[in-house]
Amino acid sequence: MSPLWVEGERVQMTATADGRPVRFVWRGHAHQVDAVCNRWRASEMWWRSEPDAWREYLKVTTRDGLLCLLARDLDGQTWSLIRVYD
């Protein structure tokens, strides 16, 4: 498995209104999202009774065969690629 890039690399994302990724550009190459395999949210203060989610994670497959972990910063609505599985 490839290492996790905690901060990740910023990607340009095209997503649906509900946040489902459709296409992203990473290092100058466009990747069409084929499927969202898993989706979850995480919070910095998980121990609080009502923690605020700060990041959403999506594990996706692409049409060109990548299995990736993407993160969406819920505050700024920016997207990052944080892992490419080998």
C-alpha positions, 0 to 999 in steps of 0.5 A: 500500500502506498503511504498516506499523504496527510495534507495531500495534493490539491486536485481540481474536482468536478462534483455533483451538487451533493458532493459526489466526485465525477472527475478530478485533475491530478498532476495535469491528468484528468481522471473520471471517477468510476465508482465511490467505494466508501465515504465517511466524515471525520472530526478533529474533536471526535470526543465531543458530544456533537463534533463538527465534521471537518473533512470528508473522505471518499475512496474511489476507483477511476476509469483508468484503473486507479484506487484513490483516497480523496479528502474534501475540506468541508470548511473551504470546500477544497479537495485533495488526493491523499492516497493512491493504492498500488 
